Amino acid sequence: MQKRIASLLLASALSLSAAHAFAADKVTLQLKWVTQAQFGGYYVAKEKGYYEAEGLDVDIKPGGPDIAPPQVLAGGGADVIVDWMPSALATREKGVPLVNIAQPFKKSGMMLTCLKESGVKTPEDFKGKTLGVWFFGNEYPFLSWMAHLKIPTTGGADGVTVLKQGFNVDPLLQKQAACISTMTYNEYWQVIDAGIKPDDLITFQYEKEGVATLEDGLYVLEDKLKDAAFKEKMVKFVRASMKGWKYAEEHPDEAAEIVLENDSSGAQTEKHQKRMAAEVAKLTAGSNGALDEADYTRTVKTLLGGGSDPVITKEPAGAWTHEITDAALK
């Protein structure tokens, strides 16, 4: 009799578990880049069960050099993506209606890292130099900055020569460029790990130069927000994600370890990921997930101020909403 009762209880538990799994809402998140601590909050949210507690089954898809998140979203390959606002607004103006529903990153981590021996001491010294620039949507902050400085990007003594930089630091190490694009949490440290001393470098952070634009926001397609069920799913997703981000801020080493467990490439090192997690925590600090309108306005102003060739040509309309975070942060 006791065995029969135990069997019935086990069967009931398995049935409830299966029902719960069946009922979970699936969400696919497309990252902007490969599995790394830049996206630690999402991996923490999944590992800690924050998504599961919201009734979500979240699939986190790594990005890479051949993956454009807006294209993945437009093609139906994801429900929500991580993208930088310059790329998202430029994409929106071109006809793909991306909408920012949350902004986990408060500050920009982008900068130019230069060899002191190149003679660069101030932004004015960029003239006549070769600068490494990322493309695939990452070039927009740089182009806006040069436009603000009134420095042409077509070469010559009064302009800069743009070197299309791969996602590595080789142009600086091989002295093909005076400066290269780096992030405070990633490529800068690759330069240091390659043996160049901090004293031999000078950095220009977009945040400190007054031309910072928002990075790593969460975006969905505008039409999707007309669906009440989709909106509710995003409310749950943002709430759980921000819980993951705040945990990652407070426990960067643990967040890095969780990221490493999810890195199927095996390309990341514990040292680099823990350092990255600590630096990323400085960028998410101060954000509860809701987009700060002042930060948005600053970003738009920077992108519009591109002289004869601005990143966007008109003030965006409907490019962001507080509807999701208002509900998620209650």
C-alpha positions as CSV (number, residue, x, y, z in Angstrom):
1,M,0.0,0.0,0.0
2,Q,2.8,2.4,1.0
3,K,4.6,1.7,-2.3
4,R,1.4,2.4,-4.2
5,I,1.0,5.7,-2.4
6,A,4.6,6.6,-3.0
7,S,4.2,5.8,-6.7
8,L,1.1,7.9,-7.0
9,L,2.8,10.8,-5.3
10,L,5.8,10.5,-7.6
11,A,3.6,10.3,-10.7
12,S,1.7,13.4,-9.5
13,A,4.9,15.3,-8.9
14,L,6.2,14.4,-12.3
15,S,2.9,15.4,-13.9
16,L,3.0,18.8,-12.2
17,S,6.6,19.3,-13.2
18,A,5.7,18.4,-16.8
19,A,2.7,20.8,-16.7
20,H,4.9,23.6,-15.4
21,A,7.5,23.0,-18.1
22,F,4.7,23.0,-20.7
23,A,3.2,26.2,-19.4
24,A,6.5,28.1,-19.4
25,D,6.5,31.0,-21.9
26,K,9.4,30.7,-24.3
27,V,11.6,33.8,-24.8
28,T,14.6,34.0,-27.2
29,L,17.2,36.6,-26.4
30,Q,19.7,37.5,-29.1
31,L,22.9,38.9,-27.6
32,K,25.0,41.5,-29.4
33,W,28.2,39.5,-29.0
34,V,29.7,36.2,-27.8
35,T,29.1,34.7,-24.4
36,Q,30.9,36.9,-22.0
37,A,30.4,38.9,-18.8
38,Q,29.1,41.8,-20.8
39,F,25.8,39.8,-20.7
40,G,26.3,38.4,-17.2
41,G,22.9,39.5,-15.8
42,Y,21.0,37.4,-18.3
43,Y,23.0,34.2,-17.5
44,V,22.7,34.9,-13.8
45,A,19.0,35.3,-14.1
46,K,18.8,31.9,-15.9
47,E,21.1,30.1,-13.5
48,K,19.5,31.5,-10.4
49,G,16.0,30.5,-11.5
50,Y,14.7,34.1,-11.8
51,Y,13.3,33.4,-15.3
52,E,11.8,30.1,-14.2
53,A,10.1,31.8,-11.2
54,E,8.4,34.1,-13.7
55,G,7.2,31.2,-15.7
56,L,9.7,31.8,-18.5
57,D,11.9,29.4,-20.5
58,V,14.6,31.7,-21.8
59,D,17.0,30.7,-24.6
60,I,20.1,33.0,-24.7
61,K,21.6,33.1,-28.2
62,P,25.2,34.3,-28.4
63,G,26.1,36.8,-31.1
64,G,29.3,37.1,-33.1
65,P,30.9,39.0,-36.0
66,D,28.5,37.6,-38.6
67,I,25.3,38.2,-36.5
68,A,23.4,41.4,-36.6
69,P,20.8,41.4,-33.8
70,P,18.3,43.7,-35.6
71,Q,18.3,41.4,-38.6
72,V,17.7,38.4,-36.3
73,L,14.8,40.2,-34.7
74,A,13.3,41.3,-37.9
75,G,13.6,37.8,-39.3
76,G,11.7,36.3,-36.3
77,G,14.8,34.6,-34.9
78,A,14.4,36.3,-31.5
79,D,11.8,38.0,-29.3
80,V,14.2,40.5,-27.8
81,I,17.7,41.6,-28.6
82,V,20.6,43.4,-26.9
83,D,21.8,46.4,-29.0
84,W,23.5,49.7,-28.7
85,M,21.1,52.7,-29.2
86,P,23.0,54.3,-32.1
87,S,22.6,51.1,-34.1
88,A,19.0,50.7,-33.0
89,L,18.0,54.2,-33.9
90,A,19.8,54.0,-37.2
91,T,18.1,50.7,-37.9
92,R,14.7,52.2,-37.0
93,E,15.2,55.1,-39.4
94,K,16.0,52.6,-42.1
95,G,12.6,50.9,-41.6
96,V,13.0,48.3,-38.9
97,P,10.9,49.6,-36.0
98,L,13.0,48.8,-33.0
99,V,11.7,50.0,-29.6
100,N,13.8,50.2,-26.4
101,I,11.9,48.5,-23.6
102,A,14.6,48.6,-20.9
103,Q,18.1,50.0,-20.4
104,P,20.3,47.9,-18.0
105,F,23.5,49.8,-18.9
106,K,23.6,53.3,-17.5
107,K,27.0,54.3,-18.7
108,S,29.1,53.8,-21.8
109,G,32.2,51.6,-21.8
110,M,33.5,52.7,-25.2
111,M,36.8,54.5,-25.7
112,L,39.7,55.0,-28.0
113,T,43.0,53.5,-26.7
114,C,46.1,55.1,-28.2
115,L,49.9,54.6,-28.0
116,K,51.6,57.6,-26.4
117,E,54.4,57.2,-28.8
118,S,52.1,58.1,-31.7
119,G,52.0,61.7,-30.4
120,V,48.3,61.7,-29.5
121,K,47.7,63.7,-26.3
122,T,44.3,65.3,-27.0
123,P,41.5,64.6,-29.5
124,E,42.9,67.4,-31.7
125,D,45.9,65.2,-32.2
126,F,43.8,62.6,-34.0
127,K,44.3,64.6,-37.2
128,G,46.5,62.9,-39.7
129,K,46.4,59.7,-37.7
130,T,45.0,56.2,-38.5
131,L,42.3,55.1,-36.1
132,G,40.9,51.6,-35.7
133,V,37.1,51.6,-35.9
134,W,34.6,48.8,-35.4
135,F,31.8,48.6,-38.0
136,F,28.5,46.5,-38.2
137,G,26.6,49.3,-36.4
138,N,29.4,50.0,-33.9
139,E,30.9,52.8,-36.0
140,Y,28.1,55.3,-35.3
141,P,29.4,56.6,-31.9
142,F,32.8,57.2,-33.5
143,L,31.5,58.9,-36.5
144,S,29.3,61.2,-34.4
145,W,32.3,62.1,-32.2
146,M,34.5,63.0,-35.2
147,A,31.6,65.1,-36.6
148,H,31.4,67.0,-33.3
149,L,35.2,67.5,-33.4
150,K,34.8,68.6,-37.1
151,I,37.4,66.1,-38.1
152,P,36.8,64.5,-41.5
153,T,37.0,60.7,-41.7
154,T,38.3,60.7,-45.2
155,G,42.0,60.9,-44.4
156,G,44.5,63.7,-45.1
157,A,46.5,65.9,-42.7
158,D,43.3,67.5,-41.3
159,G,41.3,64.3,-41.1
160,V,41.6,60.8,-39.8
161,T,42.2,57.6,-41.8
162,V,39.7,55.0,-40.7
163,L,41.0,51.5,-40.4
164,K,38.2,48.9,-40.4
165,Q,39.1,47.2,-37.2
166,G,38.4,43.5,-36.6
167,F,37.2,42.5,-33.1
168,N,40.7,42.3,-31.8
169,V,43.5,44.7,-30.8
170,D,46.1,43.7,-33.5
171,P,46.2,47.1,-35.2
172,L,47.6,48.7,-32.1
173,L,50.0,45.9,-31.2
174,Q,51.3,45.9,-34.8
175,K,51.3,49.7,-34.9
176,Q,49.0,49.9,-37.9
177,A,46.9,52.5,-36.1
178,A,47.7,55.2,-33.5
179,C,44.5,54.4,-31.7
180,I,41.9,51.6,-31.7
181,S,38.4,51.1,-30.5
182,T,38.2,49.4,-27.1
183,M,35.7,48.8,-24.3
184,T,36.6,49.5,-20.7
185,Y,35.7,45.9,-19.8
186,N,37.3,44.0,-22.7
187,E,39.7,45.1,-25.4
188,Y,41.6,47.6,-23.2
189,W,42.6,44.7,-21.0
190,Q,43.6,42.6,-24.0
191,V,46.1,45.3,-24.8
192,I,47.5,45.2,-21.3
193,D,47.6,41.4,-21.3
194,A,49.6,41.6,-24.6
195,G,52.4,43.3,-22.6
196,I,51.8,47.0,-23.2
197,K,52.0,49.0,-20.0
198,P,49.2,51.4,-19.0
199,D,51.8,54.2,-18.8
200,D,52.5,53.7,-22.5
201,L,48.8,54.3,-23.4
202,I,46.4,57.2,-23.3
203,T,42.7,56.6,-23.4
204,F,39.7,58.7,-24.4
205,Q,36.4,57.5,-22.9
206,Y,33.3,58.6,-24.8
207,E,31.6,59.1,-21.5
208,K,34.2,61.6,-20.3
209,E,34.4,63.3,-23.8
210,G,30.8,64.2,-23.6
211,V,29.7,62.1,-26.6
212,A,28.6,59.0,-24.8
213,T,25.7,57.1,-26.3
214,L,23.6,54.4,-24.7
215,E,24.8,50.8,-25.0
216,D,23.3,47.4,-24.3
217,G,19.6,48.1,-24.2
218,L,16.8,45.7,-24.7
219,Y,14.8,46.1,-27.9
220,V,11.7,44.5,-29.5
221,L,9.7,45.1,-32.6
222,E,7.1,47.8,-32.3
223,D,4.2,45.8,-33.6
224,K,4.8,43.1,-31.0
225,L,3.9,45.6,-28.3
226,K,0.3,45.6,-29.5
227,D,0.0,42.0,-28.2
228,A,-1.0,42.0,-24.5
229,A,0.4,38.5,-24.0
230,F,3.8,39.5,-25.5
231,K,3.9,42.6,-23.3
232,E,3.3,40.6,-20.2
233,K,6.0,38.2,-21.2
234,M,8.4,41.1,-21.6
235,V,7.4,42.5,-18.2
236,K,8.4,39.2,-16.6
237,F,11.6,39.0,-18.7
238,V,12.8,42.5,-17.8
239,R,11.9,42.0,-14.1
240,A,13.9,38.8,-13.9
241,S,16.7,40.1,-16.0
242,M,17.2,43.2,-13.8
243,K,17.2,40.9,-10.7
244,G,20.0,39.0,-12.5
245,W,21.9,42.2,-13.2
246,K,21.7,43.5,-9.7
247,Y,23.0,40.2,-8.4
248,A,25.8,40.3,-10.9
249,E,26.8,43.8,-9.7
250,E,27.0,42.6,-6.2
251,H,28.7,39.3,-7.0
252,P,30.9,39.9,-10.1
253,D,33.2,36.9,-9.6
254,E,30.2,34.5,-9.2
255,A,28.6,36.1,-12.3
256,A,31.8,35.5,-14.3
257,E,31.9,31.9,-13.2
258,I,28.3,31.4,-14.4
259,V,29.2,33.0,-17.7
260,L,32.1,30.6,-18.1
261,E,29.8,27.6,-17.4
262,N,27.7,28.8,-20.4
263,D,30.6,29.4,-22.8
264,S,30.6,26.4,-25.1
265,S,33.5,27.9,-27.1
266,G,36.0,27.6,-24.2
267,A,37.7,30.7,-25.5
268,Q,37.2,32.8,-22.4
269,T,39.5,32.8,-19.4
270,E,38.5,33.1,-15.7
271,K,40.9,36.0,-15.2
272,H,39.5,38.0,-18.1
273,Q,35.8,37.3,-17.3
274,K,36.1,38.2,-13.6
275,R,37.8,41.4,-14.6
276,M,35.1,42.1,-17.2
277,A,32.3,41.4,-14.8
278,A,33.8,43.9,-12.3
279,E,34.1,46.6,-15.0
280,V,30.6,45.9,-16.4
281,A,29.2,46.3,-12.9
282,K,30.4,50.0,-13.0
283,L,28.3,50.5,-16.2
284,T,25.1,48.9,-14.9
285,A,25.3,50.6,-11.5
286,G,22.6,53.3,-11.1
287,S,20.2,51.7,-13.5
288,N,17.0,49.9,-12.4
289,G,16.3,49.0,-15.9
290,A,14.1,52.0,-16.9
291,L,15.5,54.2,-19.7
292,D,16.6,57.6,-18.3
293,E,15.0,60.2,-20.7
294,A,18.0,62.5,-20.2
295,D,20.4,59.8,-21.3
296,Y,18.1,59.1,-24.3
297,T,18.0,62.8,-25.2
298,R,21.8,63.1,-25.0
299,T,22.2,60.1,-27.2
300,V,19.8,61.5,-29.9
301,K,21.5,64.9,-29.8
302,T,24.9,63.3,-30.3
303,L,23.7,61.2,-33.2
304,L,21.9,64.2,-34.9
305,G,24.9,66.4,-34.6
306,G,26.8,64.7,-37.4
307,G,27.2,67.7,-39.7
308,S,26.5,66.8,-43.3
309,D,26.3,63.1,-42.6
310,P,24.6,62.4,-39.3
311,V,23.9,59.0,-38.0
312,I,20.1,59.8,-37.9
313,T,18.6,62.7,-39.8
314,K,15.5,63.4,-37.7
315,E,14.2,63.2,-34.1
316,P,13.0,59.6,-33.6
317,A,9.3,59.0,-32.6
318,G,8.2,56.0,-30.6
319,A,11.7,54.6,-30.3
320,W,11.3,53.8,-26.6
321,T,8.7,53.0,-24.0
322,H,8.5,52.9,-20.2
323,E,5.4,50.7,-20.4
324,I,7.3,47.5,-19.7
325,T,9.6,48.8,-17.0
326,D,6.8,50.6,-15.3
327,A,5.0,47.3,-14.9
328,A,8.2,45.3,-14.1
329,L,9.4,47.6,-11.4
330,K,6.1,47.9,-9.4
